[in-house]
Amino acid sequence: MFSLYGALTFIPLIVGVWIGYGYNVWIGIAFFLFLTLVSGVISSKMRVCSIPFDQREMSYSTMAIVKWYLARNVCFKA
């Protein structure tokens, strides 16, 4: 759970800083913004895939979305 949350939250920042430091600051900012957008799309798809329709009107944090997703799609059902 924490690794998926960390990937959605921190990979855009880490990649943006790495590219900004290694190549160009503006390219790093562009990669950060693009990967933040991709992370939001992935989080939205996870939300739609896992949270029941009746409860989608509520606002959920990224950690709550990851918990729902893992509980519905990854955990084994008895």
C-alpha distances in whole Angstrom, upper triangle without the diagonal:
4,6,5,6,9,10,11,12,14,15,18,19,19,21,23,24,25,27,29,30,31,32,33,32,32,31,27,28,28,25,23,24,24,20,19,21,19,16,17,18,15,13,17,17,13,15,18,16,14,16,20,23,24,21,21,23,21,19,15,13,11,8,10,10,7,7,10,9,7,10,13,12,11,11,15,17,20
4,6,5,6,8,10,10,11,13,16,17,16,19,21,21,22,25,26,27,28,30,31,29,30,28,25,25,26,23,21,22,22,19,18,20,19,15,17,19,16,14,18,18,15,17,20,19,17,19,22,25,26,23,23,25,22,20,16,14,11,8,11,12,9,9,13,13,11,13,16,16,14,15,19,21,24
4,5,5,6,9,10,10,11,14,15,14,16,19,20,20,22,24,25,25,27,28,27,28,26,23,24,24,21,19,21,21,17,17,19,17,14,16,18,15,14,18,18,15,17,20,19,18,20,24,26,28,25,24,26,24,22,18,16,12,11,14,13,10,12,15,13,12,15,17,16,14,15,19,22,25
4,5,5,6,9,10,10,13,15,15,16,18,20,20,22,24,25,26,28,28,27,27,25,23,23,23,20,18,19,19,15,15,16,14,11,13,14,11,10,14,14,11,14,17,16,15,17,21,23,25,22,21,23,22,19,16,13,10,9,12,11,7,10,12,10,9,13,15,13,12,14,18,21,24
4,5,5,6,8,10,12,13,14,16,18,19,20,22,23,25,26,27,28,26,26,25,22,22,22,19,17,18,18,14,13,15,14,10,12,14,11,10,13,14,12,13,17,16,15,16,20,23,24,21,20,22,20,17,13,10,7,6,9,9,7,9,12,11,11,14,16,15,15,16,20,22,26
4,5,5,5,7,10,11,11,13,15,16,17,19,20,21,23,25,25,23,24,23,19,19,20,18,15,17,17,14,13,16,14,11,13,16,13,12,16,17,15,17,20,20,19,20,24,26,28,25,23,25,23,20,16,13,10,9,13,13,10,13,16,15,14,17,19,19,17,19,23,25,28
4,6,6,5,8,10,10,11,13,15,15,17,19,20,21,23,23,22,23,21,18,18,18,15,13,15,15,11,11,13,12,9,12,13,11,11,15,15,14,16,19,18,18,20,24,26,28,25,23,25,24,21,18,15,11,11,15,13,11,14,16,14,14,18,19,18,17,19,23,26,29
4,6,6,8,10,11,12,14,16,17,18,19,21,22,23,23,22,22,20,17,17,17,14,12,13,13,9,8,11,9,6,8,10,8,8,11,12,11,13,16,16,16,18,22,23,25,22,20,22,20,18,15,12,8,10,13,11,9,13,15,13,14,17,18,17,17,20,23,26,29
4,6,7,8,10,11,12,14,16,17,18,20,21,23,22,20,21,20,16,16,17,14,11,12,13,10,8,11,11,8,9,12,11,10,13,15,14,15,18,19,19,20,23,25,27,23,21,23,21,17,15,11,8,10,13,12,11,14,17,16,16,19,21,20,20,22,26,28,31
4,6,5,6,9,10,11,12,14,15,16,18,20,20,18,19,18,14,14,15,13,10,12,13,10,9,13,12,10,12,15,14,13,17,18,17,19,22,22,22,23,27,29,30,27,25,26,24,21,18,15,12,13,16,16,14,17,20,19,19,22,24,23,22,24,28,30,34
4,5,5,6,8,10,10,12,14,15,16,18,18,17,17,16,12,13,14,11,9,11,11,8,9,12,11,9,12,14,13,13,17,18,17,19,22,22,22,24,28,29,31,29,26,28,26,23,20,17,14,15,19,17,15,19,21,19,19,23,24,23,22,24,28,31,34
4,6,5,6,9,10,11,12,14,15,16,16,14,14,13,10,10,10,7,5,8,8,5,6,9,9,8,11,13,13,13,16,18,18,19,22,23,23,25,28,29,31,29,26,27,26,23,20,17,15,16,20,18,17,21,22,21,22,25,26,25,24,27,30,33,36
4,6,5,6,8,10,10,12,14,15,15,13,14,13,9,9,11,9,6,9,11,8,8,12,12,11,13,16,16,16,19,21,21,22,25,26,26,27,31,32,34,30,28,29,27,24,22,18,16,17,21,20,19,22,24,23,24,27,28,27,27,29,33,35,39
4,5,5,6,9,10,11,12,14,14,13,15,13,10,11,13,10,8,12,13,10,11,15,14,13,16,18,18,18,21,23,22,24,27,27,27,29,33,34,36,33,30,32,30,27,24,21,18,19,23,22,20,23,26,24,24,28,29,28,27,29,32,35,39
4,6,5,6,8,10,10,12,12,12,13,11,8,10,11,7,7,10,11,8,10,13,13,13,16,17,17,18,21,22,22,24,27,27,28,29,33,34,36,34,31,32,31,28,26,23,19,21,24,23,21,25,27,25,25,29,30,28,27,30,33,36,39
4,5,5,6,8,10,10,10,9,9,8,4,6,8,5,4,8,9,8,10,13,13,13,16,18,18,19,22,23,23,25,27,28,29,30,34,35,37,34,31,32,31,28,26,23,20,22,25,24,23,26,28,27,27,31,32,30,30,32,36,39,42
4,6,5,6,8,10,10,8,10,10,6,8,11,9,8,11,13,12,13,16,17,16,19,21,21,22,25,26,26,28,30,31,32,33,37,38,39,37,34,35,33,30,28,24,22,23,27,26,25,28,30,29,29,33,34,32,32,34,38,40,44
4,5,5,6,8,10,10,12,10,7,10,12,10,10,14,14,13,15,18,18,17,20,22,22,23,26,27,27,29,32,32,33,34,38,39,41,38,36,37,36,32,30,27,24,25,28,28,26,29,31,29,30,33,34,33,32,34,37,40,44
4,5,5,6,7,8,9,7,5,9,10,8,9,12,13,12,15,17,17,18,20,22,22,23,26,27,27,30,32,32,33,35,39,39,42,39,36,37,36,33,31,28,25,27,30,29,27,31,33,31,31,35,35,34,33,36,39,42,45
4,6,6,5,4,7,6,4,7,9,9,9,12,13,14,15,18,18,19,21,23,24,25,27,29,29,31,33,34,35,36,40,41,43,40,37,38,37,33,31,28,26,28,31,30,29,32,34,32,33,36,37,36,35,38,41,44,48
4,6,7,7,10,10,8,10,13,12,12,16,17,17,18,21,21,22,24,26,26,27,30,31,32,33,36,36,37,39,42,43,45,42,40,40,39,35,34,30,28,29,33,32,30,34,36,34,34,38,39,38,37,39,43,46,49
4,7,8,11,10,9,12,14,13,14,17,18,17,19,22,22,22,25,27,27,28,31,32,32,34,37,37,38,40,43,44,47,44,41,42,41,37,35,32,29,31,34,33,32,35,37,35,35,39,40,38,37,40,43,46,49
4,7,9,7,8,11,12,12,13,16,17,17,19,21,21,23,25,27,27,29,31,32,33,35,37,37,39,40,44,44,47,44,41,42,41,38,36,33,30,32,35,34,33,36,38,36,36,40,41,39,38,41,44,47,51
4,6,5,6,9,10,11,12,14,15,16,18,20,21,22,24,26,27,28,30,32,33,34,36,37,39,40,43,44,46,43,40,41,40,37,35,32,30,32,35,34,33,36,38,36,37,41,41,40,39,42,45,48,52
4,6,5,6,9,10,10,12,14,15,16,18,20,21,23,24,26,27,29,30,31,33,35,36,37,38,42,42,44,41,38,39,38,34,33,30,28,30,33,32,31,35,36,35,36,39,40,39,38,41,44,47,51
4,5,5,6,9,10,11,12,14,15,17,18,20,21,23,24,26,27,29,30,31,33,35,36,37,40,40,42,40,37,37,36,33,32,29,27,30,33,31,31,35,36,34,36,39,39,38,38,41,44,47,50
4,5,5,6,9,10,10,12,14,15,16,18,20,21,22,24,26,27,28,30,32,33,34,36,39,39,41,39,36,36,36,33,31,29,26,29,32,30,29,33,34,32,34,37,37,36,36,39,42,45,48
4,5,5,6,9,10,10,12,14,15,16,18,20,21,22,24,26,26,28,30,31,32,34,37,38,40,37,34,35,34,30,29,26,24,26,29,28,27,30,32,30,31,35,35,34,33,36,40,42,46
4,5,5,6,9,10,10,12,14,15,17,19,20,21,23,24,26,27,29,30,31,32,36,36,38,35,32,32,32,28,27,24,22,25,28,26,26,30,31,29,31,34,35,34,34,36,40,42,46
4,5,5,6,9,10,11,12,14,15,17,18,20,21,23,24,26,27,29,30,31,35,35,37,34,31,32,31,28,27,25,22,25,28,26,26,30,31,29,30,34,34,33,33,36,39,42,45
4,5,5,6,8,10,10,12,14,15,16,18,20,21,22,24,26,27,28,30,33,33,36,33,30,31,30,27,26,23,21,23,26,24,23,27,28,26,28,31,31,30,30,33,36,39,42
4,6,5,6,9,10,10,12,14,15,16,18,20,21,22,24,25,27,28,31,32,34,31,28,29,28,24,23,20,18,20,23,22,21,25,26,25,26,29,30,29,29,32,35,37,41
4,6,5,6,9,10,11,13,14,15,17,19,20,21,23,24,26,27,30,30,32,29,26,27,26,23,22,20,18,21,23,21,21,25,26,24,26,29,30,29,29,32,36,38,41
4,5,5,6,9,10,11,12,14,15,17,18,20,21,23,25,26,29,29,31,29,26,27,26,23,22,20,18,21,23,21,21,25,25,23,25,28,28,27,28,31,34,36,40
4,5,5,6,8,10,10,12,14,15,16,18,20,21,22,24,27,28,30,28,25,26,25,22,20,18,15,18,21,18,18,22,23,20,22,25,26,24,24,27,31,33,37
4,5,5,6,9,10,10,12,14,15,16,18,20,21,22,25,26,28,25,22,23,22,19,17,15,13,16,18,16,16,20,21,19,21,24,25,24,24,27,31,33,36
4,5,5,6,9,10,11,12,14,15,17,18,20,21,24,24,26,24,21,22,21,18,17,16,14,17,19,16,17,21,21,19,22,25,24,23,24,27,31,33,36
4,5,5,6,9,10,11,12,14,15,16,18,20,23,23,26,24,21,22,22,20,18,17,14,17,18,16,16,19,20,17,19,23,22,21,22,25,28,30,34
4,5,5,6,9,10,11,12,14,15,16,18,21,22,24,22,19,21,20,17,15,13,10,13,15,13,12,16,17,15,17,20,20,19,19,22,26,28,31
4,5,5,6,9,10,10,12,14,15,16,19,19,22,19,16,17,17,14,13,12,9,13,14,11,12,16,16,15,17,20,20,19,20,23,27,28,32
4,5,5,6,9,10,11,12,14,15,18,18,21,19,16,18,18,16,15,14,12,15,16,12,13,17,16,14,17,20,19,18,20,23,26,27,31
4,5,5,6,9,10,10,12,14,17,18,21,19,16,18,18,16,14,14,11,13,14,11,11,14,14,11,14,17,16,15,16,19,22,24,28
4,5,5,6,9,10,11,12,15,16,18,16,13,15,15,13,11,10,7,10,11,7,8,12,11,10,12,15,15,14,16,18,22,23,27
4,5,5,6,9,10,10,13,14,16,14,11,13,13,12,10,11,9,12,12,9,11,14,12,11,14,16,15,15,17,20,23,24,28
4,5,5,6,9,10,13,13,17,15,12,15,16,15,13,14,12,14,14,10,11,14,12,10,13,15,13,13,15,18,21,22,26
4,6,5,6,8,12,13,16,14,12,15,15,14,12,12,10,11,11,7,7,10,9,6,9,12,10,10,12,15,18,19,23
4,5,5,6,9,10,13,10,8,11,11,10,9,10,9,11,9,6,8,10,8,7,11,12,11,11,14,16,19,20,23
4,6,6,8,8,11,11,8,11,12,12,12,14,13,15,13,9,12,13,10,9,13,14,12,12,15,18,20,20,24
4,6,8,10,13,12,11,14,15,15,14,15,14,15,13,10,11,12,9,7,11,12,9,9,12,14,17,17,21
4,6,9,12,10,10,13,14,14,12,14,13,13,11,8,9,9,6,5,8,8,6,7,10,12,15,15,18
4,6,8,7,6,10,10,11,10,12,12,13,10,8,10,10,6,8,11,10,8,11,14,15,17,17,20
4,6,6,6,10,11,13,13,16,16,17,13,12,14,13,10,11,14,12,10,13,16,16,18,17,20
4,5,5,8,10,13,13,17,18,19,16,14,17,16,13,14,17,16,13,16,19,20,22,20,23
4,6,7,9,12,13,17,19,19,16,15,18,17,14,16,19,17,15,18,21,22,23,22,24
4,6,6,9,10,14,15,16,12,12,15,14,11,14,17,15,14,17,20,20,22,21,24
4,5,8,9,12,14,15,12,11,14,14,12,13,17,16,15,17,20,21,23,23,26
4,7,9,13,15,17,14,13,17,17,15,17,20,19,18,21,23,24,27,26,29
4,6,10,13,14,11,11,15,15,13,16,19,18,18,20,23,23,26,26,28
4,7,10,12,10,10,13,14,13,15,18,18,18,20,22,23,26,26,29
4,7,8,6,6,10,10,10,12,15,15,16,18,19,20,23,24,27
4,5,5,6,9,10,11,12,14,15,17,18,19,20,24,25,28
4,5,5,6,9,10,10,12,14,15,16,17,18,22,23,27
4,5,5,6,9,10,11,12,14,15,15,16,20,22,24
4,5,5,6,9,10,10,12,14,15,15,19,20,23
4,5,5,6,9,10,11,12,13,15,18,19,22
4,5,5,6,8,10,10,11,12,16,18,21
4,5,5,6,9,10,10,10,14,15,18
4,6,5,6,8,10,10,14,14,17
4,5,5,6,7,9,13,14,17
4,6,5,5,6,10,12,15
4,6,6,5,9,9,12
4,6,7,9,9,12
4,6,8,9,13
4,6,9,13
4,6,10
4,6
4
